[in-house]
């Protein structure tokens, strides 16, 4: 046994030295020659063996069995076919980086601007008298409906009424004298003008409703002395109303006259009031850096009342067939935008397991794109991509052309 061990040891060392001298080209040549040997015609009786060669033959036999089992793997590793030209250009050597990709698609795209404000009457008229006097009566309460031509309030009319009566008598007197030839026509016309002046002064003691509406506010009570500079209340027309908002300077370029809007109030939580942008202030307020906009709303049932707090969504952009990507999928360098386009690996696999693995791998192409419209969450692509392309999203690192990646997840929706 001791001698046998020594023989194994010696021959093992010889086999080791021999194997170190064999390179890959020798292995290939040996394998090719082994394929040509016809073991059925081989006469083992004519082969002479020496006793001290038996251990070495056993080792060679074992090594041959192991080598035969791994023959397929060696051949695939050393002599596999080169991929087609299109695929080889995109493949690189190195470990694949796991990435999440988005499948580009066309969809209906709509951008809205959220704003908050208050309801204003379509017409809001400050109620003021044209002459001074004591407020005698206020004929309506706050919120009460008023019809066109109604007298909303009036001053004490005693002096104005006396002047009117006196002027009326003077006109009658002037007519009789003119008819009898006592005065000329100029005197008659003068009397008529004095009557019209007295009548106008009397009318100034009343405030009339110029249209249908409601009394928005009542700021003075009967008995108070008022002047033409003092406001006694507010009359509002709410058959139509405005939703008034202040928009920050950054968002003002998105707004245009005629943009459609949806307005919501707490009093009617399940109802959306439709309207359009009716006016945009040309001035940006200095302190708040905001711009005033008004949205016109129809209000036939008088549900919207001045002073109500409202929220609105202004539709600033809409495209029914837009190519959309998430904002996390593109990067900006100087004035250019670009994305990381992923091409799936085209190498042909020999087994199903390898096939699945290949389909999950790809290589990167840094692609420049042109953006048509940009929001906080998404961007519409004008040029550079097509529907079905795969692009890397949530890319926290820089990628280079032909860099190998592994597709860990495919995202197909943005919102």
ZIWO-V514765 format. One record per residue. PHI is phi in whole degrees, 0 to 359 (* if undefined). OMEGA is omega in degrees with one decimal (none if undefined). NEAR is the number of other C-alpha atoms within 10 Angstrom. Layout:
phi=<PHI & PHI>
omega=<OMEGA & OMEGA>
near=<NEAR & NEAR>
//
This chain:
phi=<* & 300 & 294 & 297 & 299 & 296 & 298 & 301 & 297 & 297 & 292 & 297 & 295 & 297 & 295 & 296 & 297 & 295 & 294 & 292 & 280 & 275 & 259 & 295 & 292 & 299 & 299 & 299 & 295 & 299 & 296 & 294 & 292 & 297 & 292 & 274 & 285 & 260 & 291 & 288 & 270 & 285 & 264 & 291 & 291 & 279 & 272 & 260 & 242 & 264 & 301 & 285 & 271 & 301 & 302 & 296 & 295 & 296 & 295 & 298 & 298 & 297 & 298 & 294 & 298 & 297 & 295 & 295 & 294 & 263 & 302 & 300 & 293 & 295 & 297 & 293 & 287 & 265 & 237 & 291 & 288 & 284 & 296 & 296 & 302 & 299 & 281 & 294 & 293 & 262 & 267 & 227 & 272 & 141 & 283 & 281 & 265 & 294 & 222 & 254 & 240 & 244 & 272 & 294 & 212 & 268 & 202 & 285 & 243 & 220 & 249 & 235 & 248 & 281 & 221 & 226 & 190 & 222 & 277 & 237 & 293 & 300 & 233 & 238 & 249 & 285 & 272 & 221 & 277 & 271 & 219 & 274 & 166 & 266 & 292 & 268 & 207 & 242 & 274 & 223 & 263 & 300 & 86 & 282 & 283 & 231 & 259 & 303 & 95 & 295 & 275 & 281 & 205 & 211 & 271 & 296 & 251 & 300 & 293 & 293 & 289 & 296 & 295 & 292 & 296 & 297 & 294 & 293 & 295 & 296 & 292 & 297 & 295 & 295 & 297 & 293 & 295 & 293 & 290 & 276 & 87 & 283 & 225 & 277 & 291 & 298 & 297 & 296 & 296 & 297 & 295 & 295 & 294 & 295 & 293 & 299 & 295 & 293 & 294 & 296 & 297 & 291 & 297 & 292 & 276 & 244 & 244 & 256 & 282 & 278 & 201 & 289 & 177 & 224 & 278 & 285 & 210 & 229 & 255 & 223 & 250 & 305 & 102 & 280 & 272 & 236 & 238 & 298 & 272 & 259 & 268 & 260 & 173 & 227 & 255 & 230 & 257 & 244 & 297 & 234 & 226 & 245 & 261 & 255 & 225 & 244 & 251 & 294 & 305 & 297 & 267 & 300 & 296 & 285 & 271 & 220 & 298 & 94 & 301 & 283 & 218 & 237 & 245 & 233 & 234 & 295 & 292 & 229 & 295 & 260 & 238 & 249 & 267 & 272 & 201 & 225 & 289 & 261 & 210 & 231 & 295 & 280 & 249 & 262 & 299 & 295 & 281 & 269 & 55 & 236 & 237 & 275 & 231 & 234 & 249 & 278 & 229 & 284 & 220 & 294 & 266 & 58 & 284 & 268 & 242 & 305 & 99 & 297 & 280 & 226 & 240 & 217 & 241 & 264 & 281 & 266 & 202 & 207 & 215 & 278 & 220 & 261 & 269 & 247 & 228 & 289 & 294 & 285 & 262 & 236 & 234 & 241 & 227 & 59 & 258 & 255 & 248 & 213 & 232 & 259 & 277 & 254 & 259 & 294 & 294 & 259 & 294 & 282 & 262 & 267 & 235 & 296 & 297 & 294 & 298 & 297 & 294 & 295 & 296 & 269 & 247 & 194 & 229 & 267 & 234 & 282 & 242 & 281 & 230 & 246 & 259 & 276 & 211 & 233 & 237 & 292 & 252 & 215 & 223 & 268 & 267 & 270 & 213 & 116 & 226 & 226 & 299 & 99 & 297 & 253 & 232 & 286 & 246 & 55 & 278 & 265 & 222 & 274 & 246 & 244 & 303 & 69 & 283 & 280 & 224 & 240 & 282 & 274 & 204 & 248 & 264 & 242 & 227 & 255 & 264>
omega=<-179.8 & 179.7 & 179.0 & 178.0 & 180.0 & 178.7 & 177.8 & -179.2 & -179.2 & -177.8 & 176.7 & 178.1 & 177.4 & 179.4 & 179.6 & 179.5 & 179.6 & -178.6 & 179.7 & -179.1 & -176.1 & 175.9 & -175.5 & 179.9 & 176.4 & -179.7 & -179.5 & -179.9 & 179.1 & -178.6 & 179.9 & 178.6 & -179.6 & -179.9 & -175.2 & -177.3 & 176.6 & -175.7 & 178.6 & -179.2 & -177.6 & -179.4 & -177.1 & -177.9 & -178.6 & 180.0 & -178.6 & -179.5 & 170.8 & -176.1 & -177.1 & 175.6 & -174.7 & 179.0 & -179.1 & 178.4 & 178.8 & -179.6 & 179.0 & 179.0 & 179.2 & 179.7 & 179.4 & 179.0 & -179.7 & -179.5 & 179.4 & -178.8 & -177.8 & -177.6 & -178.7 & -179.9 & -179.5 & 179.8 & 179.0 & -178.2 & -173.5 & -168.0 & -178.9 & -175.2 & 177.9 & 179.8 & 178.4 & -173.3 & -178.6 & -178.1 & -175.5 & -179.2 & -176.4 & -176.5 & 177.2 & 178.8 & 178.8 & -179.2 & 179.9 & 178.5 & 178.4 & -179.6 & 173.5 & -176.4 & 176.2 & 178.5 & -174.5 & 179.3 & 175.5 & -178.0 & 173.4 & -174.5 & -179.1 & 177.5 & -179.9 & 178.1 & 178.3 & 179.6 & 178.2 & -179.2 & -176.3 & 176.6 & 174.4 & 177.4 & 179.0 & 171.7 & 175.5 & -173.8 & 175.2 & -178.1 & 178.7 & 175.0 & 179.2 & 179.3 & 179.8 & 177.6 & 179.8 & 179.1 & -176.4 & -178.9 & 171.6 & -166.1 & -178.9 & 175.2 & 179.6 & -179.8 & -178.8 & -177.4 & -177.2 & 177.6 & -179.0 & 179.0 & 178.5 & 174.7 & -176.8 & -179.6 & 178.0 & 176.2 & 171.8 & -169.0 & -173.5 & -177.9 & -178.8 & -179.9 & 177.8 & 179.5 & -179.3 & 179.8 & 179.3 & -179.9 & 178.6 & 178.1 & 179.6 & 178.2 & 179.7 & 179.5 & -179.0 & 178.7 & -178.5 & 179.5 & 179.7 & -179.6 & 179.3 & 179.1 & -177.9 & 179.0 & 178.9 & -175.5 & -179.6 & 179.5 & 178.3 & -179.9 & 178.7 & 178.7 & 178.6 & -180.0 & 178.1 & 176.3 & 179.0 & 178.4 & 179.6 & 178.5 & 178.5 & 178.5 & 178.5 & 179.9 & -179.4 & 177.9 & 177.1 & 170.9 & -176.2 & 174.4 & -178.2 & 178.9 & 175.4 & 179.6 & 178.7 & 174.0 & -176.6 & 179.4 & 178.9 & -170.3 & 178.9 & -179.6 & 177.3 & -178.1 & -179.3 & 176.5 & -176.2 & 176.6 & 179.6 & -179.3 & -174.7 & 179.5 & -179.9 & 179.0 & -179.8 & 175.4 & -178.4 & 173.3 & -176.7 & 171.5 & 166.5 & 178.7 & 173.5 & 164.5 & -173.7 & -176.4 & 171.1 & -176.9 & -178.8 & -173.8 & -178.4 & -176.6 & -174.9 & 178.6 & -179.7 & -171.6 & 175.6 & 176.8 & 179.2 & 177.2 & 180.0 & -176.3 & 170.4 & -175.8 & -177.7 & 176.2 & -178.2 & -178.1 & 179.3 & -171.9 & -177.1 & -176.2 & 175.7 & 178.5 & -177.0 & 178.3 & 178.6 & 176.7 & -174.7 & 179.9 & 176.8 & -178.9 & 178.4 & -175.1 & 171.9 & -178.5 & -174.3 & -175.7 & -175.6 & -176.0 & 179.3 & -179.8 & -176.0 & 174.4 & 177.6 & 178.1 & -178.8 & -178.4 & 172.9 & -175.2 & -174.5 & -178.7 & 178.5 & -179.6 & -179.8 & -176.1 & 179.6 & -179.7 & 179.5 & 174.4 & -177.0 & 171.2 & -177.1 & 172.8 & -179.6 & 179.7 & -175.5 & -178.9 & 179.3 & 177.0 & -174.3 & -177.4 & -174.6 & 176.0 & -168.6 & 171.9 & 176.1 & -179.0 & 178.6 & -175.9 & -179.4 & 177.2 & -179.1 & 176.5 & -173.0 & -179.3 & -175.5 & 173.9 & 177.4 & 179.0 & 174.7 & -179.9 & -178.3 & 174.5 & 178.1 & -179.0 & -176.1 & -177.6 & 179.9 & -179.9 & -178.3 & 179.4 & 179.3 & 179.6 & 178.1 & 179.8 & 178.1 & -179.3 & -178.8 & -178.5 & -179.5 & -178.5 & 178.6 & 178.6 & -171.6 & 168.1 & 177.7 & -170.9 & 176.5 & -179.0 & 176.0 & -175.8 & 179.8 & -177.7 & -173.7 & 173.5 & -179.9 & -175.4 & -173.1 & 178.5 & 174.2 & -177.1 & 177.4 & -178.6 & 174.0 & -179.8 & 174.7 & -178.6 & -179.5 & 177.6 & 176.2 & 179.4 & -178.6 & 174.2 & -179.2 & -179.3 & -179.0 & 179.1 & 178.7 & 176.1 & 178.6 & 175.6 & 176.6 & 176.2 & -175.5 & 177.8 & 176.4 & -176.6 & -178.7 & -177.6 & 176.7 & 179.6 & -176.7 & 177.0 & 179.0 & -172.2 & none>
near=<6 & 7 & 8 & 11 & 11 & 11 & 17 & 17 & 14 & 13 & 19 & 16 & 12 & 12 & 16 & 10 & 11 & 10 & 10 & 8 & 9 & 10 & 9 & 10 & 9 & 11 & 12 & 15 & 10 & 11 & 14 & 11 & 10 & 11 & 8 & 8 & 10 & 8 & 9 & 6 & 7 & 10 & 8 & 8 & 7 & 7 & 7 & 7 & 10 & 6 & 8 & 11 & 11 & 13 & 18 & 19 & 13 & 12 & 14 & 15 & 12 & 12 & 12 & 12 & 11 & 11 & 14 & 13 & 10 & 11 & 13 & 10 & 13 & 16 & 11 & 11 & 10 & 10 & 10 & 10 & 10 & 9 & 13 & 11 & 8 & 9 & 16 & 13 & 11 & 20 & 20 & 14 & 8 & 9 & 10 & 15 & 15 & 14 & 19 & 18 & 24 & 23 & 19 & 22 & 18 & 16 & 12 & 11 & 16 & 13 & 19 & 17 & 16 & 14 & 16 & 16 & 18 & 18 & 23 & 23 & 25 & 20 & 17 & 18 & 16 & 15 & 22 & 20 & 23 & 17 & 16 & 17 & 18 & 16 & 23 & 17 & 17 & 18 & 12 & 17 & 14 & 14 & 15 & 12 & 15 & 23 & 14 & 11 & 12 & 16 & 17 & 20 & 22 & 21 & 25 & 19 & 18 & 10 & 10 & 18 & 17 & 13 & 17 & 21 & 13 & 13 & 21 & 18 & 12 & 17 & 19 & 13 & 13 & 21 & 19 & 13 & 15 & 15 & 12 & 10 & 10 & 12 & 14 & 13 & 14 & 10 & 16 & 20 & 14 & 13 & 19 & 19 & 14 & 18 & 21 & 14 & 14 & 20 & 18 & 13 & 19 & 21 & 18 & 18 & 23 & 21 & 19 & 18 & 20 & 15 & 15 & 16 & 23 & 24 & 22 & 24 & 18 & 17 & 12 & 16 & 12 & 14 & 13 & 13 & 15 & 19 & 16 & 13 & 11 & 16 & 15 & 21 & 19 & 18 & 26 & 26 & 22 & 27 & 19 & 17 & 26 & 27 & 29 & 22 & 21 & 21 & 22 & 16 & 13 & 10 & 12 & 18 & 9 & 14 & 17 & 16 & 13 & 14 & 16 & 18 & 22 & 19 & 21 & 18 & 19 & 11 & 12 & 11 & 8 & 8 & 12 & 13 & 15 & 15 & 22 & 21 & 22 & 17 & 16 & 18 & 13 & 9 & 10 & 16 & 14 & 8 & 6 & 11 & 13 & 19 & 20 & 17 & 23 & 23 & 27 & 23 & 25 & 17 & 16 & 11 & 9 & 12 & 13 & 26 & 19 & 19 & 13 & 14 & 17 & 19 & 17 & 23 & 16 & 22 & 21 & 17 & 15 & 12 & 12 & 10 & 12 & 19 & 22 & 26 & 26 & 21 & 17 & 16 & 20 & 20 & 15 & 10 & 7 & 5 & 5 & 11 & 14 & 17 & 25 & 24 & 22 & 28 & 20 & 21 & 20 & 17 & 17 & 14 & 13 & 9 & 9 & 9 & 9 & 12 & 13 & 11 & 14 & 17 & 16 & 16 & 21 & 24 & 26 & 23 & 19 & 17 & 16 & 17 & 17 & 15 & 16 & 13 & 14 & 15 & 12 & 9 & 12 & 18 & 22 & 21 & 20 & 15 & 12 & 12 & 21 & 14 & 11 & 12 & 14 & 25 & 28 & 24 & 21 & 14 & 17 & 8 & 5 & 8 & 18 & 11 & 15 & 18 & 20 & 25 & 24 & 22 & 21 & 12 & 13 & 16 & 14 & 14 & 12 & 13 & 6>
//
